[in-house]
Amino acid sequence: MNGTMVSEDNAPLQKLLRPLIKALRTAYIQGTTVVKLMPSERAIQLYYKYRRKSYDLQWSIDPGYRKGLRKLVELVVEKNDRVLDVGCGTGSATVVAAPRAKEVVGIDLSPHMIELAEDKARKKCISNTCLFASSVEDYRPDEAFDKVISSFMIPHVKPHLRPQIYSCMFDFLKPGGLVGLFGSRGEVCDVYETTDEIVENLTRSGFTEIKLYDVYDIYRIAVAKRPENA
Ligand SMILES: C[S@@+](CC[C@H](N)C(=O)[O-])C[C@H]1O[C@@H](n2cnc3c(N)ncnc32)[C@H](O)[C@@H]1O
């Protein structure tokens, strides 16, 4: 396991504004504890039905989030890869991955988020994406993927069910394939996993070669491998 920091930009204005940006970002991340109030898939779908546009705007203006997505894709996605974006939401990671990949399939529980993801891909003239409304648990791909990515979906999964979701991701991958997860850190907000929890959950699901990368002060990327012989 290693930890590489993706650091903040050092342009003078950004340096000056950094404490303010950090406070806003931390407050926003702590606001995601609202997911604890969503007891079911139906509640998640209803939430995103009304929240999807403001959700997309809010994240799109955070440079830390955009930088984290680019880093996730750089670490995991290669030319010729078939990639699955799990809990793709409005497709923010999907459209970053698509130009580097052969094909990106995005799945999300919310059909309303999928609509926005389709609009986003269309506006960017990206044609190698397929987007489906499906939960992770119900999704049955015809073919295994080279890579699985997932960004900020795990807070929606109750802590005791997380190894089960990682097991689904494991099964979606070809042997030797990589999973890349982007989110915040449990040390900052308790709906996310701490370092120990993410390592334990990924290990329990069969992943090896786990690497963790800090992004700015509050985000984290985890990359892990489905072993060749598993
Ligand atoms: C916080 S959003 C993240 C969206 C996107 N990945 C991003 O980075 O902006 C979480 C997404 O996970 C989806 N989600 C939650 N539970 C899910 C499940 N069990 N299966 C598939 N998608 C799920 C939600 O519908 C929502 O769109």
The ligand as a Gaussian input file, in Angstrom:
#p B3LYP/6-31G(d) Opt

LIG

0 1
 C      -23.112000      10.794000      -4.830000
 S      -23.705000      10.158000      -6.343000
 C      -22.196000       9.957000      -7.271000
 C      -22.415000      10.020000      -8.747000
 C      -21.184000      10.051000      -9.620000
 N      -20.465000       8.811000      -9.555000
 C      -20.319000      11.229000      -9.294000
 O      -19.125000      11.062000      -9.047000
 O      -20.817000      12.360000      -9.318000
 C      -24.096000       8.505000      -5.917000
 C      -24.805000       7.765000      -7.015000
 O      -24.838000       6.394000      -6.650000
 C      -26.082000       5.886000      -7.072000
 N      -26.350000       4.671000      -6.291000
 C      -26.577000       4.564000      -4.962000
 N      -26.765000       3.284000      -4.608000
 C      -26.643000       2.548000      -5.747000
 C      -26.726000       1.165000      -6.063000
 N      -26.974000       0.272000      -5.106000
 N      -26.543000       0.781000      -7.338000
 C      -26.282000       1.692000      -8.322000
 N      -26.202000       3.016000      -8.097000
 C      -26.367000       3.445000      -6.826000
 C      -27.063000       7.011000      -6.809000
 O      -28.258000       6.871000      -7.556000
 C      -26.244000       8.225000      -7.220000
 O      -26.428000       8.589000      -8.549000

